[in-house]
Amino acid sequence: MNFRTEDRDQLLSAYLDGQTSPREQARVAALLEDDPVARSDLQTLTYTRQLLAETPRVPVPRAFTLNESMVGVRRPERAGWLAWLQPAHLRLATAMMAILLVVLVAGDFGTRWQASGHTSASALVAPAGGLALDQGDPTGITAAKTATTESGIASPATFLGLPQTTLLALEVGLAILV
């Protein structure tokens, strides 16, 4: 008889456990007569079974399941895509960043609007002394609106070369954060 090793091992294990039919018992008997490796494997399985039967039974120290008193009461967890914003410090930081973003975007649009040549309504109102800024000497208006750098290029007269609206937006944003 020609058996694969896996089939032979399963057949020997079933024979040892008494789970073989009379036909399979005859096959095992023929196998044991012809194959010395099968006899050795059966002796090893018999010895292992005997060792396991002789080992003392040790009781399990405790149950590894939790009862209701061990679990305790838990708060229901928040679900949803905004659940990570629930701690108070994160909500505050998120609100401040949203305000800062709105202020900076408004400052950017204001800068672009002024750069495109539009004048603000306050520039058209006459000062207390008489003429409005857009009346009278055109060179005075130009000098008031821009400052000339050393290279001769006209740029808005602001701190660090930033437009007034951007500076205002930064000041408001910093005031909110502080």
C-alpha positions in Angstrom: 0.0 0.0 0.0 1.2 3.4 -0.9 0.1 6.2 1.4 1.1 9.8 1.5 2.6 10.9 4.8 -0.3 13.1 5.7 -2.9 10.4 4.9 -0.9 7.8 6.8 -0.6 10.0 9.9 -4.3 10.8 9.9 -5.1 7.1 9.5 -2.8 6.1 12.4 -4.2 8.8 14.6 -7.8 7.6 13.9 -6.7 4.0 14.5 -5.2 4.9 17.8 -8.4 6.8 18.8 -10.6 3.8 17.8 -12.3 5.8 15.1 -11.6 3.5 12.2 -13.9 1.1 10.4 -13.0 -2.6 10.1 -11.8 -2.1 6.6 -9.5 0.7 7.6 -8.2 -1.4 10.6 -7.2 -4.1 8.1 -5.4 -1.4 6.0 -3.6 -0.2 9.1 -2.6 -3.7 10.1 -1.2 -4.3 6.6 0.6 -1.0 6.7 2.2 -1.7 10.0 3.5 -5.1 8.8 5.1 -3.7 5.7 6.3 -0.2 6.8 8.8 0.2 9.7 8.3 4.0 9.6 4.6 3.6 10.2 5.3 1.3 13.2 7.6 3.9 14.6 5.1 6.7 14.1 2.4 4.6 15.8 4.7 4.0 18.8 5.4 7.7 19.0 1.7 8.6 18.9 1.0 5.9 21.5 3.7 7.3 23.8 2.5 10.9 23.3 -1.1 9.9 24.2 0.1 8.0 27.3 2.1 11.1 28.4 -0.9 13.4 28.0 -3.1 11.0 29.9 -0.6 10.9 32.9 -0.3 14.6 33.2 -2.2 16.0 36.2 -5.1 18.2 35.5 -4.6 21.8 36.7 -7.7 23.9 37.5 -8.0 27.2 35.7 -7.1 29.9 38.1 -10.0 32.2 37.3 -12.5 32.9 34.6 -11.2 35.3 32.0 -14.5 36.9 31.3 -15.7 40.2 32.7 -18.9 40.6 34.6 -21.0 43.8 34.8 -19.4 45.0 38.0 -15.9 44.7 36.5 -16.8 46.6 33.4 -18.2 49.7 35.1 -20.3 52.4 33.5 -18.9 54.2 30.4 -20.0 57.3 28.7 -21.4 56.7 25.3 -18.8 57.7 22.7 -19.7 60.4 20.3 -19.9 59.3 16.7 -19.6 61.3 13.5 -17.0 63.1 11.5 -16.8 66.0 14.0 -16.2 63.7 17.1 -12.5 64.7 17.1 -13.4 68.3 17.7 -15.2 67.6 21.0 -12.5 68.4 23.6 -12.8 72.1 24.6 -9.3 73.2 23.7 -9.6 71.8 20.2 -13.0 73.6 19.7 -11.5 76.9 20.9 -8.4 76.5 18.7 -10.6 75.6 15.7 -12.8 78.6 16.2 -9.8 80.9 16.5 -8.3 79.5 13.3 -11.6 80.0 11.5 -11.8 83.6 12.6 -8.2 84.2 11.6 -8.8 82.6 8.2 -11.8 84.9 7.6 -9.9 88.0 8.6 -6.9 87.1 6.4 -9.1 86.3 3.4 -11.0 89.5 3.9 -7.7 91.4 4.0 -6.5 89.7 0.9 -9.6 90.6 -1.0 -9.4 94.2 0.3 -5.8 94.4 -0.9 -6.6 93.1 -4.3 -9.6 95.5 -4.6 -7.4 98.5 -3.7 -4.6 97.3 -6.0 -7.1 97.2 -8.9 -7.5 100.9 -8.8 -10.7 101.3 -6.7 -10.7 104.1 -4.1 -12.4 103.7 -0.8 -15.4 105.7 0.1 -13.5 107.5 2.9 -11.0 108.8 0.4 -13.7 110.7 -1.5 -15.1 112.4 1.6 -13.8 116.0 2.0 -11.6 116.5 5.0 -12.6 119.2 7.6 -10.3 121.7 5.9 -12.0 121.9 2.6 -11.1 119.9 -0.6 -11.3 116.1 -0.8 -8.1 114.2 -1.6 -9.1 113.6 -5.2 -9.5 117.4 -5.8 -6.7 119.8 -6.2 -3.1 119.1 -6.8 -2.7 115.6 -8.5 0.9 115.3 -7.4 -0.1 115.7 -3.8 -2.6 112.9 -4.1 0.0 110.6 -5.7 2.5 111.5 -3.0 0.0 110.8 -0.3 -1.0 107.5 -1.7 2.4 106.1 -2.5 6.0 106.4 -1.4 8.9 106.2 -3.8 11.6 103.7 -2.9 15.3 104.3 -3.6 15.1 102.3 -6.8 12.4 104.8 -8.1 9.6 102.2 -8.0 6.4 103.4 -6.4 5.0 101.2 -3.6 2.3 101.6 -1.0 3.6 103.3 2.2 3.2 100.5 4.7 5.2 98.6 7.3 7.5 96.0 5.8 6.0 96.7 2.4 2.7 95.0 3.4 -0.6 96.7 2.3 -2.6 98.4 5.0 -5.5 95.9 4.8 -3.2 93.0 5.3 -1.6 94.6 8.3 -5.0 95.4 9.7 -6.1 91.7 9.2 -2.9 90.5 11.0 -3.5 92.9 13.9 -7.1 91.7 14.3 -6.0 88.1 14.1 -3.3 88.6 16.7 -5.6 90.5 19.0 -8.1 87.6 18.8 -5.4 85.0 19.5 -4.0 87.0 22.5 
